[in-house]
Amino acid sequence: MPTLDWIGKKAVLNHHRRVPYRLLHCDPKLSAGDPDSGNLLVQGDNLLALKALLPYYAGKVKCIYIDPPYNTGNEKWVYNDAVNSPEMRNWLGRVVGAEAEDLSRHDKWLCMMYPRLSLLRQFLTDDGAIFVSIDDNEVGHLRTLLSEVFGAPNFVCSFIWEKKHTRANDAEFVSDNHDFLLLYARDKTKLRLRRLPRTEAANARFKNPDDDPRGPWISQPLQVKTPSQAYIYEIVTPQGRQVSPPNGRSWAFGRERYEELVRDGRIYFGPDGRNVPRLKKFLPEVGDLVPVTIWPRDEVGDNQEAKTELKTLLSNGRLSFDNPKPVRLLARVLQLATQKNSIVLDSFAGSGTTAHALLALNKADGGNRRFLIVEIDNDIANEVTARRLRVVIQGDAEEFLPLGGGFRFCRLGEPLFDEAGNIRDSVKFPDLAAHVFFTETGSPIPKRATARSPLLGVHNGIAIYLLFNGVMGDKRPDGGNVLTGPILHDLPPHHGPKVIYAESSRLGRSRLKREGIVFKQVPYEIRVS
């Protein structure tokens, strides 16, 4: 499989593993609607935010959509690459003309994308999928990068979205009218995309030229390309014309089944009864549509529609989006890739179209989908993303009916651990519990921990316990945080192997082995990144 190489790649290959886990602090004043809806808007660098969310949502997200910077050279995007190797510092310091500047731009874009894609993959369910919007400028690099992170066999297709229609003299060579959406699966063998509801245009193909009482129909060939000798025979039309299948083909049915279809009025011989027979398919019998790779603007909207949506929703807001996405485009993505209870993630949230489309789809089909969206820019997160969601959730007396739902507005806090590897004083039991369970098992904690039980959950038959912050009821600084005989006796029971995190253990090795306990000392044996 072809792979990409670029200056700085070695520095970012495992960078996502070194990103520290951080706390998330939710602000009720900036949140809206039902706080228990399960929706989150996180303001902060998406690399840090993804690492903070991972202990809670790894392996749980059904659909990811991202609209990263297109890196056209005419835009300003700010993402903290945190690439500090001498190789990268030397490279960034080289400015030797236009060619070097161009290389710098593309290489830095790849350095920004690689660790984020590596983290995003960990969020997906086994049958999940990621959609990435991009234009011609980086589509080649992105395709190879996605194949490296997700695996080339998990490439599904490239959708072509008609983002505008006007013929504008806005380019030196060719004015582009489309963007791409690259689709990759976590595991293509398990991916099941949903079919799309039939449109009026699709239904318009069904006619009723013979006034069949069963209603409109379309016709399909009665012959097939894979011949069966038993299905090669002569058919006589109502007007006496003798018809046989062409060479190398046969009819789709045997003679007995064919005669049943004739008696049922399901074979059409044309208006004069002399044409080659065709099979009638009635509209009520036809299911939803298999999606196609070209998405025209009249079906899923365009940039202008998206700008109008923003202008209408935020009449005096900040509108600095050159390439916004319309709600109908994201609705198409969600229709294809989600079920009614799916979790959806967008780590380049921008104006919040993904969340808006999800709320609208929930309203339309009674679903309970949840969104996790991340926006790096503080002003955009407050003035555009959150404000837009408040409008569509709560409605507007004059123009918009409320979609319902809600979201919590969160900001990134400090890392769980300080530079020396010690747990920060501000860390509470539920935060450390989620981190311990995830780093121990690779799976999110089954339910949010409380400070009332040291049993975090059971994974593959192994119970995970955490003694921290006096969870056993003793609120002295070290009370209940040490594994002793009485503490062991009071732990919630589990008849099987146990992993117990505590500040120290007073139990000998033979006792630990006899009780089936693996002891891990806090904080030294907790993974910090």
N, C-alpha and C positions, 0 to 999 in steps of 0.2 A: 504493500500500500504506500503511495506517495506520502511523504511527510514534509512539513515546513521546517526551515531553519532560519533563524533571524538573530540579530545581535541582541543579547539579553535573554534568550530562551532558557539557557541553563539556570539563570537566576530565578525564573518564574515557574519552572516545572513543578516544584513542590512548595511553592510559596503559600498556597492555600492552606497547607498543613501547619505553617508557622504563624498564621494569623491568630491572635489571641481571642478567646471567647470573651464576649462582653455582656454586660447587663443591659436590659431594655427597660426604660422608664416611661410609663404611659402617662399622658397628661389629660385628665378628664375634661379640662376646660377647652381643649382643642378637638376632643372626640365628638361624635355625633350619633344620634339614634340609639339603637339597642346596644349597650356595651358588651353584652354577652353573645353577640352575633358571630363571634369568631373571626371577624375581619380586622386586619392590622394595616395601618399606614405607618411605615417607619421612615423617619427622616435621618439621613446619614449616608456615608459612603457605603455602596452596596456590597463591597467585599466584606467589610466589617459587619454589616447587618446580616448578610447571609450566614456568616459564621455564628452570630448570636442566635439566629433562628434555627440553626441546624439541630441542636439537641431536642427540639420540640417537633420538628416537621420532616426529618430525614426519612425518605422512603414513603412519604404520605401525600405528595403532590401529584395530581393526575395530569395537569397541564401547566407548562411554563410558556409564557409569551414574553419576549423581550424585543425592544426597539432600541438597540444601542446606537451610539454616535456613528454616523456613516463615514466619518473621517474623510470628508471631501477636500479638506484643506482650507475651506472657507468658513468653518465653524469653530467655535471655541467650546471644548469640553474639558471638564476638570474631574479627573479621577486619580486618586492617590495610588500610583503604582507601587509605591514602597519598594522599589528596586534599588538596592544600595550596593550592588557588587561593583568592584573596580571596573569591570568590563562595561557595565551600564554607565557609570560616571564618566568614563573616558569617551564612550560613544556620544552621550548627550553633550559633551563639551566640544565635540568636533563640529565646527560650522565652516564648511569649505565650499559654499556655493549652493545653488538650487538643488543639485542632485543629492548632496548630503542631507539637505533639509527634507527632501522627499523621503529618503530612506529613513530618516529619523521619525517622520510622521507615521509611516506604515509599521515600522518595527515597534514603536511605542504603543500603537493601537493593539498590536498582537500581544504585547506584554500586558496591556490592560485587560484584554479579553480572556487570556488563557486561564488564569486562576479563578476567574468568575465562572467560566463554563465548567471548570473542574468541580467547583462547589455546587453549581446548579444541578449537575448530574446526580449528586448524592440525594437531592430532594425528591427525585422522581420515583413513583411506584414502578413495579416491574412492567406494568402495561402502560406507563406514562409516556408523554411526548413533549418535545420542545419545539416551538416555532420561533424563528428569528427573522425579523425584518432587516433588509439590507438593500443597497442599490449596486449598480455595476462597479462602483469604485473599490469595494472590498469583498464582493461576492466570491471571487476565486479563492482568496485567502481564507475567508470564513468557512467555505465548504471543506477545505482541507483541514482546517483547525477543528471543526466539528467532527469530522471523521476520525481525527486523532483522539479526541476526548471521548466520543460516544461509540466509536467503532464504525468503520466504513459500511459493514453490512446493515447497520441500523439507519442508514439514510433511506428516507421514504420518498421524498419528491421535492421539487422546487415549484412553489406556487407563483404565478405571475399576477400581480395586482395592478390594474389600470388606475393609477393614482391621479391622472388628470386627462382631460380630453382635448383641450384647446391646442391648436397648432401655433405655438409661440416661438418667436425668434429669440430664444433665451439661452442659446448654446453656440459655441464656436463651430461645432461639427454637426451634431444631431441632438435634437431636443428629446429628452427621455420622457416617456409617458407611463413608465411602469417601475415598480419595485418588485423585489423578490421576498418570499417567505420560505425559508429553508425549514424543512420538517425532518426531524430525527426522532427515533424512538429510543427509549432506554433498552428495550429488547423487542426488536421488530417481530419476532415470532409470537409475541404476546399482545401486540398492539391490535386494537379493534376500533377503527374509526367509525363513528356513527354516520348513517346516511342522512341526506338533507331532505327536509320536507319539500314536496313538489311545489313548484312555482306556477303562477298563472300562465307564464310563457310556455312552460313544459306541458301543462295540461291543454294548452291551445292546440297542440299537435294532434290531439284526439278529435276525430271527426265521425260523422255518422251518415255516410253517403247512401246507405241502403235502408235508412230509417229503422235500424235494428231496435226493438223495444228495450234491449238491455243498455242502450245509451251509447255514448261516443267510444270509438275504438281506434287503434292503429293496427297495421298489419306487419307481420314479420315473415321472412322467407320460410318456406316449408322444407327447403333443401338444406343439407349440411355438407361441410367440407370433408368430414371423416366418414367415408362411405361404409355402409353395411350391406352385404349382398342380399340379406333378407328384406331390406327396405328399398330395393330397386325394382320398380314395377311401373306399368303404364297407367296414367290417370286420364280419364275422359271428362272434359269440361261439360257444363250444362248445355253448351251449344255444339257438342260433338267433336271438339278438337282433341286430338290425342297428344298427351304431354308426358315426356319421360325426363328424369333428372339429367343434367348435363354430365358429360364424361368426368369421372373422378369424384362424383358426388352421389348422394342418395337422398331419399326423403327422410325426414326426421322421425317418421313413425312407420310401423308396419301397416299392412293394408286394413287389417281389422280395426285398428285404432283410427286410421284415417277415415274410414267409413262412419265411425261413431261421431267424429268431428263434423263431417258433412251433415249428418242427420241433426246435429245440434246447432247448425248454422254458424259454425266457427271457421269455415273455409271460404275465402273470398276469391272469386274468379274474375274480378274486374266488372266494370259497369255493363259490359255486353256479354258477360258469361264465357269469354273465350281466353282470358289471360291465364298465365301460369299461376297455379293455386298458391295462396298465402294464408297464414294463420292469423286470425283476429284476436287481439288482446284488448280487453275492455278496461276502461279507466279505473273502475273500482278494484280490479284485480292487480293493478300495477302498484308496487310499493314505492318507498321513498327513493331518492336519486343517489347514485354513487357520485361522490364529489369529483370534479375535474380540476385540472391544474391551472386553468385560466379563469381569473375572477374579474369580470368586467365591472366597471364603476356603477352601472345601473343596478347591479345586484348587491354590491357591498360598499358602495359609497366611494368618495374620493377625497383628496386633500381639501378641496373647496368646501365640501360638505362638512368636514371636520372643523374647519375654521369657523364656519357658520354656527356649528353646534357650540363651540367655545364662546363665540361672541354673544350668542343668545343666553347661555348659562351664566356667563360672567360679563355682564354688560359694561362694567367699568374696570375689569380686571386686567391682569398682566397677560398680554397675548404675544409672546415672543417665540412661537413655534413655527418653524419654516415647513415642517413636514409632518403635521399632526395626523393621527389615524382616526377614521370615523368609527362611531359605535357599531355600525353595521359590519365593518371588517372584523372587529374583535368578536362580535356575535357569531360570525361564521366560524371563527376559530373555536369558540367555546361549544358551538353546536356539534362540531366534528369530534372534539377531543374530551368532552366531559360528560359525566353523569350528574344526576340531580344533587348528589351530596359530595361532589368533588371539591378538592382544594386547588386553587389556581394561584400561581406565583408570577409576579412581574417585578423584576429588580431594576428596571429602568422606567419608572412609572410615568414620568413627565406629567402630562395634564390629567392622568387618571382614567384614560379611556377603557383600559382593561377592567377596572373595578366598576365603572359605569355600566359597561356591557354585561357584566356578571349580574349586577343588581337588576338590570332590565330583564335578563333571561330568567332569573329567579321569579320575578313578578309574573312573567308570561306563562311559565310552566309549573309554578308552585315549588320550585327547587330550593335547596338549601346549600348551594355552593358557597364557598368561603374564599376570600382573597387575602393574599399577603403581597403588599406592594411596597416598594422602596424608592424614595426620591432623595437624591443627594443635596440638591439646592434648597436651602432653608426657605428662601422667598417663594420659590415655586411650590414647595410642599405646603406652605401656609396659604399663600394667596391664590393658588390655582388648584392644586390637587385636592386638598382638604375642603376648600371652599366649594369646588364643583360637586364633590360627593355630598356635602351638606345640602346643597340645593336639590339634588336628585333624590336623596333619601327623605328629606322633609317636604319636598314639593314647593311649588310657588303658587300663590293664590290665583295668579293671572294666567300662567302659561303651562305649568307642569304639575301633573298629578304625582304624589309621592310614591317612590318605588319601595320604600320601607327598608328594613335592615339597619345597619349601623357600622361603626368602625371605632377602634381605639387608635389614637394618635400617639406614637411612641418615638422616643429619641434614644440614641445610643448612649449608654453610660460607660463607666470605666471598666477595664478588664476585671475578670474575677480574681486574678492573681497579680501581685505587684512584681517588680523587677527581680526580686529575690525568690519568687515562687511561693510566697505566703498568701494566704487567703485574705482579701481586703476586709476591713472591719464592716464595710457597708453591705457585704454579701449576706443574704438571708438564706435560711434553710432551703426553701423551694428552689432558689437559683442554683445553689450548689448541688442539690439533689438531681436536678435535670441534667446538669453537666456530668456528674458522676455516673448516672445510669447510662447516658449516651456513650461516654468514652469507654465504659466497661463493656457494653453490649453491642454498640453500633446501631442501636435502635432508640427512637424517642421514648421517653418515660411514658408508661401506659396512661397515667393521668397525673395532672399537676399535683406535686407533693404538697403536703401541709406540714406544719411543725408539730403535728400530733402523733406521727408514727415514723419510726426509723426504717420500716420496710418500704423500699421504693418500688418494688415490683419483682416479678419472676420472669426470667428469660431463659428459654431452653431448659427449664427445670431447675435453674439456679436462682436462688433468692439473693437480691442485692439490698444491703442494709447500710445506713449512714448514721453514725453517732456524731452529732454536731449541734452546737448552740443549745445544749440542754434539752434535746428532743425527748429524752426519757423523763422529763419532769423536774430534774434538778437544775436550777438556773445559775448555779455557781459557775465561774468561768470554765473549770474543767469537770464540773459535775455531770455525770452521765455520758461524757465523751470518751471514757476509757472502757475498754471491753474487759469486764470482770465476770466472775461466776454469777453473782446476783443479776447483773445486767443481762447476761446471756439468758438466764432463766426467764426474765421479763420480756424478752424480745417476742414480737408476734411469731408464732410457730411456723416452721416450714420443714416438712419431712423430706429433706434432700440436701444437696450441697448448698453452701452459702458463701457469699463474699461479703465481708464486713469491713467497712471503712470506719476508723476511729483514730483518736490522737495517739493511743498506745494500747497495748494488750497486756493484761496480767495473767493470761492463760498460757501454759506451756505448750511446746510444740506437739507433744503427745496428745494433749487435750484437744487442741485445735484439729489435729488429724482425726481423732476419734469422733468429734462432732461434725466432721465434714466441712470445716471452715477454712477459707483462704482469707487471711487477715492482711489489710492494706492500710498503711499509716497515713493519716491526714496531717499535713498537706503533701508530704514528700512523694507519695505513690499515686497522686492524682495527676493525670495528664493535664498539662496547662495549655496546650495548643493542639 
